[in-house]
Amino acid sequence: MGLGRYILRRFVLSTFVVIGVTFLVFVAAQVVPSDPAALYAGPRPSAEQIEKARVALHLDAPLPARFLGFAKAMAVGDFGVSYKSRHLISQDLATFLPATLELAAFSTFLALLIGIPTGAFAAAYRGGWIDRVGGLGSIAAVAMPTFFLAMLLQFIFAKWLGVLPLSGRLSQEISISNPLQPVTGFALIDALLSRRFDAFGDAFAHLILPGLTLAAYPAGIAMRLTRSAMIEILERRHILAARALGLSGRRILFGHALPNAMGPALTVLGLSFAFALTGAVLVEIIFAWPGLGRYLSEAILSKDFPVIAAATLVVTLCYVGMNLILDLAQALIDPRVALK
């Protein structure tokens, strides 16, 4: 299979995934034991108000027609209004989604920064204390529940040592007294664009604890995958020849062996980003992070279907888009992927 056919095949498969998720979200809304019209009509609605809301929401239309209308609206980004708040969902997503993406990107960066070098050193010193400590650390990172790790980090770094903020995205001194002007929605980028270095430092400090919490699990996976790939690569002939030529261990490890292990690293990147997006719900609640996770959790509790559908589709698009980019990058790095 050529590279062009491989790209087309991955794009078509990604499209089918998005269509399938859209269908499942619509089906799930039909089996949930709640009345969207009653929720949309407001508190203590009359039967007449509920019926008017049912007509306004097109709930009286046949099921196939409702699905086609729902799919068309999702395709053009018309997510409608929230049943509970009556706000445009697209505006809410523009506010909450950048905060979640910023947290997910930062945690993914931390996972790769911690997991890949640790796995490389563990493979280089297999059986030594670095390998054993890294192995124990990876097992603990994977096995520890997210909520427990979040509270543990809060207790150590916020309550006991007092070096990092407990929760939130920005301190009250900045968010109330001297608020940061939103440009992109990403606090770090907006702070740099505004040349607000005080806000940049404050936003970065607030990112550390939730970022570490989300990065723990994928960092453990990254360490194990990198270690396994590096052990196999370090036994290849060109690595043995490099050692025979007298090249330094660090040059062999990072200059010759690690670049050949980029395939598993790209896989870890996709896993890390996916875990950060899906695991952000609980982490954002614990750290009072104003992102998509908290927005979605409140919508689930109130059975606000349009918000749930929009958030699910947006997360799916982000995840599918990331995996599509990684698949293409992996095919460009290793053409054998496209030929299989």
N, C-alpha and C positions, 0 to 999 in steps of 0.2 A: 504493500500500500504506500503510495507516494505521500509527500507532505501535504499537498493540496487536498487530497481525498481524506487524509487523516483530520485536517482542520475542519472540513465540511462535515465529516461524520461526528466529531465532537460537538460541533455547533448544533447539529440536528438533535443529537441526544440531549443536550442541555435544554433545547427548546421543549422537547417532550417532557423533561423533568418539570419545567415551569408550568406547562399545561396540566400535568398530572397533579401538581400541588394545588393549582387553582381549582381543579375539579374536586379534590378531596376537601378543601376548605369550604366550598359551597355545600357539599354533601353533609359535612359535619354541622353546618348551620341549620340544616333541615331536621336533624335528629336531636338537637339540643332542646331540652324541655323548657322553653321560654318563648314569650311572645314579643318579637321585636316591635310590633306596633304599639303594644302597651308601654314598653320602655320609652319609645320615641314620643308618645303622647304626653309624657310627664307624670308627676306623682298623682295618684288617685284619679285616673282618667275615667270619664264616663264611656259607656258603650259607643256613643256617637263619635266621641273623640278618637277612640281606638279604631273605629271603622274608617274615619277620615285619614288617620295615619296609615292604615293598611293600603288605602288607595294611593296615597302620596308616595309610599315606598314600593309600589307595584307588587305588593304581596298577594294581590288578587289575581295576578296573571298566571298562566300555566307554568309548570315547573321548567320545561325546556326553554321557554321564552325568558324566564327569570335568569336561567343560567347563562344564556347568550348575552343578555344585558349586563349581567355581572362580569362576564369575561371581557366584553368590549370595554366596560368602564375601567377594569383593572389594566387592560392593555394600554390605554391612553393616560393612565395615572389619575383618573377621576375616582378617587376613593370615597367621595361623598362626605357626609357630615357624621359626627359622633352622635349616637342616640342619646348619650348622657349629657354631654356638654354643649351640643349643637355647634361645635367648632368645626371648621374645615379640617379634615384629617391630613390633607396634604401640607397644611401650614403647621400642624402639630408635628408631623414627621420631619419637616425641615428644621424644627427646633430640637427634637429629641434624638433623631438619628445621628447627627454629627457627634454628639457626646458619646454614643455607644461605639461608633466607628473609631473615634479617637482612642477610647479605652481598649478596643479590640486590637487596633494596630500597635499600640504601645505594649500590650501584653504579649502579642505575637513576637514583637522585636525582642522582648525580654526572654521569652521561651527559647528563641534561636540563639540569643547571645549567651545564655546559660547552658542550654542542652548540647549544642553542637561542639563547642570547645571541650566541654567536660567529657563527652563521648569520645572525642578524638584522643584526649590524653589518657582516658581509661583503656582505649585500645592499644595505645603506644606502650603503656606500662601495665599490660594485662597481668593480673595476679598480684600486683603491688597494692600499696595502701590507697593510691589514687583511684584505682579500679574498684576497690572494696568500698571506700567511702562514697564514690559516685554511684555505685550500685545500690547501696543502702539509701542514699538520698533520692534516687529515682523511684525506688519502691515506695518510700514514704510520701513523695510528691504525688504519685499516682493513687495511693491507697487513702490518703487523708481526705475526709469530706471537705468540700469547699467552704461550707458555713463555719466549720470548726477552725480551719486555717485562717479565715477572715477575722474571726473573733480573737484568735491567738495573736495575729499580727497587730490588731488594734490594741490589744492589752500591752504587748511588748513595746511597740514603737510610739504609740499615742499616749497611753496611760502611764506606763512605767518609765520609759525613757523620755517621753515628751518631745521627740524630735520630728515627728510627722503629724499632720492633721488627722483627726479621727474620721471625718466623713465630709461629704460635699465635694463640689467641683472647684469652688473658689471661696476664699475666706470672706467674712462679712465686711471687713475693711475695704475690700475691693469690690465685691458684688453690690454693696449698698452705698458706701461713701464715694467710691470712684469707679463706677462700673465700666467694664470692658465693652467697647463698641463691637457688636457682632458683624463680621464680614463673611467669613466662611462657615461659622458655626463651630470650628475647631479652636478651642481656647488657646492652645500653644501657637498656632499659626496667626490667629487674630492678635495675640499679644505682640508677636514679632512685627506684624504689619503696622501696628499702632506704635511700635517702639516703646511698649510698656514692659520693660524688663522686670519690674517688680511683679506684674501680673503673670509674666512667663514663669518666674521662679515659684510663685504661689500655685499656679496651675500644675506645674510639674510635680511639686511636693504632694498635691492632692491625688495625682495619678499613681504614685508609687505603690501604696498599699493595695488598692483594688487591682492594679496591674500585676503585682506579684501574686495575688490570690488567683487570678485567672491564668497566669503563666505557669503555675506550679505543675499542673497535670501535663500539658503539652511539653514542658521542659523535660519531665521524666521520660516521656515517650521519645522525644528527640535524642536524649542521651542514649537510650537503649538501641534505637535504630542506627544512629551514627556509629556507635561502638561496634555493632554487628557488621556494618558495611566496611568500616575501617579495618577490622581484623582480617577480612577477606582480601582487601586491597593491599594491606601491608605485606602479604605473603606472595604477591605477584612478582614476576621476574624483573620488571623494570624498577621496582622498589629495591629488590635485592641488589640489582646492578648499581643503583644509586648509592647504596650503602658501601658497596665494594669500591666505588670511586672516591669514597671519603667525604661525601656530603654530610652536612650537619643534620642531626636528628630533627631539629625544628624545621629546617628547609624541606626535608623529605616529608615530614608530617603535614605541613601546611602548604607547601609548594607543589607536591606531587601526589600525595595520597588523598588529602581532603578534597581537592577539586574533582577527583573521580568519584567521590561520595556525594556529589550534589544532587543526584537523583533522589535518594532518601531524604535529603534536606528539603527539597521542594515538596515532597509528600508531607513532611512534618509542618511545613509552612501552611499548607491547606488545612491540615488537622488542627493546628493551633488557631487559625482564624475562625474555623467553624466552631471550635469549642468556645472561643471567646464570645462569639455572637450568641450562641445558644445558652452558654453559662452565665451571660451577663445579667439575666433576670434576677437571680438570687443575689449576686454580688452587688448589683445596683441598689437593691433593697437594703442590704446590710450597711453599705457605705453611703446611703442617701444620695446616690449618683443620679442626676437628672437626665437619664437616658431612655432609650427605647424599652429597656427591660421593665422599668417602673411603670412606664406608660402602658405597656402591654399587660402587666399584672393587674393594674387597676381596671383595665378593660375586661379582663377575664372574670374578675370578681363581680363586675356589674353586667356581665353578659352583653357587652357592647360589640356586636358582631362586625360592623364595618371596620372598627379599629383593629380587631383581631385579624380579620382577613387582610387588611392593608399591611399590618406589621408582619404577618406571616409571609406574604408575597415579597415584601421588601427584603426580609432576611433571606428568603430563598434566592432572590435575584443576586444579592451580595455573595452568597455562598457559591452559587452556580457560576457566577462571573469570575470569582477568585479561582475556582477549580479549572475553569476553561483556560484562564491565563496561565496557570501552572502547567496544565497539560501541554499547551503550545510551547511554553518555555522548555519543558522537559524534552519535547520532540526536537527543538532547535539545538539543545545541548547534546542530546544523544539521538541521532537520526534512526537508530535501531528501534526506538519506540514507535515511530511511524511506520516502520516496515513490518512490524509484527502483525 
